[in-house]
């Protein structure tokens, strides 16, 4: 769905063929990752989500896995658009993703000054239960296998390990 | 009872207002704001409102929906009303469980159960 004015690039040329190494969430994006500067309009957000889910389905991920990724993507994009980019909700959001049958990689970065994820209060505490805000990060952490932030706090990286596929002998989708 | 832009189906069962979503995916922030406003208006129009929200058609939602539901819950509480939720899929029920909102909301398997539970 490479429609204007989103821009995209495939990083690293050759797709990752196999790897015994399992990069943690704060490493560089895997070779072959798709990189998109996404205009945060609903239609474009939905189109990229559908593209990612199609790639996951092609790679053999279950509907349960797609539900988890869809939710994490939606929450991370919403946080970047509404809370990142320092109030300029029309600024592009950088999305990088990579799918193999064993693992899904997602990195979302805004252009804001960042935030301290440790400072976000726990919405499940009794005193916060009636507070409408602050559940997106909780859901991302619950559904993803690994979650990491860069030091600045304007970039989140999520990894979902497909429980149907062992990581050894990983091949690109 | 529905406004032209409403993505809700709203009907009365005795003194209970039953709300159903027309969309399978509750992700669009404009739609979420609209349904929050629609339900808020009907809550404001009643004394001690009794509201049942059915998720029968819903396959996906975001935390923005949870925020809207909490706001609706708080508003109904201040009017001494009652809110019930029903027909939530297992996947979405897990979202309520993770956020521990299943402790706050009265969640029923089906609409009939929920309707019977109103005092």
Interface residues (C-beta under 8 A of the other chain):
Chain A: X42 X46 X64 X67 X70 X71 X74 X75 X78 X123 X124 X129 X130 X131 X132 X133 X135 X136 X138 X139 X142
Chain B: X27 X28 X29 X30 X60 X62 X63 X64 X66 X67 X68 X70 X71 X73 X74 X91 X95 X98 X99 X100 X101 X103 X104
